[in-house]
Amino acid sequence: MAFEDFMEGLDATTVKRIRTAENTEIVRLPLASYGLTKALNGGIAKGRISLFYGVESAGKSLLLQESVALWQSMGLVCAYIDVEQAYDKEWCAKLGINNSELILVQAQSSAVIEESVRPLLENGVDVLIIDSISDIMPAVFFKKDGSLNLPEDRQQLGAQARAITILINGMLVLNENTAIVLISQTTTYIGKTYTKQVPHGGKKVLFASSQIVKMTSSNTDGQQIKGSVYVGDMAITKPIGRRVELLVEKNKLGPQHRTCEYDMYYAGEDVGIDKVGEVIDEAVAYKIITVSARGGWHTWGENKWQGRPMVVQFFKEQPDELDLLIK
């Protein structure tokens, strides 16, 4: 039977419900990290769930908050579910977020969260971030008036995983074109012969996510990036950032097990992800910028600098030159 003949044999109701694969499209949204966007084959996808998890010092919230600023600049509508009750509008403004146009929901009960996200998904919000699913509390932990049950009434094994599973199932049904981002802390899974770090929330979180990014970093003093912080006219050397490593553990929309790194700054003049440094590191890796064996001289065309910081500073001050380097 020819394809056209088969389609003509379907009733009108069925024809409205289905479509050919030719009519599908994946819309990818770039992230604040240049390297991670490339590692994810263009970014996170609308209509899908993405999971970002890692240790407490990895800057998961910072990455997504700075990405919100980027998405807002693209004209997208973003919603932020602040389960941790830790959203800082002054800090996020430094990262570039327009707080007056960010939908913010602060809730911890899984039932209240689902009730809040339902109209957002039904009305096609572009991006929905839940920060973090590790702090979501099952609805059964609360009384009908919204107050918290006594501790002895909250000792229910697996209640959080069940609550998150119910929440995710509901979002999957409602979601048509929203990029849903779940942020999670790590927990230790103990197998028969091994242990490993996995995200909170149970297996449903892993199964439902089209893309999973694991983030690691160190918050020890020796691993911090030091720099000048001004107190009045006095410059004091203090920790201002740290190195972050990222691994694409799962990607149903492209290659997986891709990695990238970047410097994340939480203090100093320029906070956030050092996107210029990311570009420089990639240019060095591909030998677009060459580095001498002695002295650390970096060369690009007729330009020459001693040491990576000088290269980064040059391209931060010359954005047009950075565009040429990226091309």
ABEGO torsion letter per residue (X at the ends): XBAAAAAAABBAAAAAABBBAAABBBBBBBBABAAAAAAAGGEBBBGBBBBBBEBAAAGAAAAAAAAAAAAAAAGBBBBBBBAAGABBAAAAAAAGBBAAABBBBBBABAAAAAAAAAAAAAAGBABBBBOBAAABBBAAABBAAGBBBBAAAABBBGAAAAAAAAAAAAAAAABAABBBBBBBBBBBBBBAABBBBBBBGEAAAAAABABBBBBBBBABAAABBBBBBBBEABBBBBBABBBBBBBBABBAAEBBGBBBBBBBBABEABBEBBAAAAAAAAAAAAGABBBBABGGBBBBEABBBBEAAAAAAAAAABAAAAAAAAX
